[in-house]
Amino acid sequence: MDNKEEIYARLKQALIELFDIEPSKISAEARLNDDLGIDSIDAIDLLLKLKDMTGRKIQPEAFKNVRSVGDVVEAIHALGIGAASAGQ
C-alpha cells in the first residue's frame, strides 16, 4: 500500500468484507461508529485485519483519535506502512 488511494481502497474492501457494510455508505468522511456502526469490539477486528493487510503489528494507541474512514487512512499512511506491504 504505497499511497492513500490504495490504502483507502483496501480499507473499504475490508470494511465491506468484515462488517457487511453497504459500499455506498463508505466514504472518507464516514464516521466509523456513527455512520458505519463499528463499535469498540469491531475496531479490534479491524486492527487485526489491518495487521494482515500490512504485515506489521499496529499499536492500538496509533488509532486512539481515529473517528472516520479518512482518519484510518491517514493513520496507516502516517505509520509509513505502505512500503513494507508493497509486495502483498
N, C-alpha and C positions, 0 to 999 in steps of 0.2 A: 504494500500500500504506500505508494510514493507521494500522493497528493491528496488534498482534501476531498476532491471529487470522487476519487477511488475509495477513500475511507467512508464517505457518505453512502456510496452505492453498496458497499459490503455491509455497512451497518444497517441500511434499510432492508437488505435481504435477510439479515439476521433477525431483525425485529419481526418481519413477516413470518419467518420460519419458527422462531421461538414462541411468539405470543399470538400468532394468527391475527395480526393487525392488518386491516384493510390498507393496501398500498397508498390509496388516495389520502389517507389520514396522516401519512408520514411526510413531514417537511422539516427543514432545518429549524423552523420556528416552533414546531410541535413540542409541547412540554411533556416530558416522559410520564409524569404522574397524572396531571390534569387532563391532557388530551389523549394520551395513549393507554392510560390505566396501568402503568408499570409501577408496582409498589416496591418496597424495600427487598422483599424476597425475590421478586423478578429481577431487580437490579443485580443481585448476586449471580443469577443465571446469566445475565447479560455480560457481567465481568468475566465469567468463565468462558463464554463464547468469544469475547474479545481476546482473551488469552489464547484460545485455539486459533483465532484468525491471525494473530500477530506473532505467535510463537514465543511470546515473552510474558512473564508474570507482571500483572498490573496491580499496583497497590491501590486499595480502596480509597486511601486518602487523596489520591490524584483526582478522584471523582466526587469529592465531598461537596463541591459547589456546582456540580452539573445539574441543570434543570431541563435542558432541551436537547433535542437531537443534535442541533448545531454545537451545543456545548460539549457533547460527547466527541464529535468530530474534532473540535479544537483541542480537547484534552489528549486525544490519541496523537494528533499531529504534534502537539507541544512536547510529548514524551519522546518524539523522534523515533517512533516505532516503524515508520514507513520503510526505511532502508533495510531493516532487519528481516522484513517479511516479503520482500520483493519477489522471492522465488516461490512463494506459495500461491 
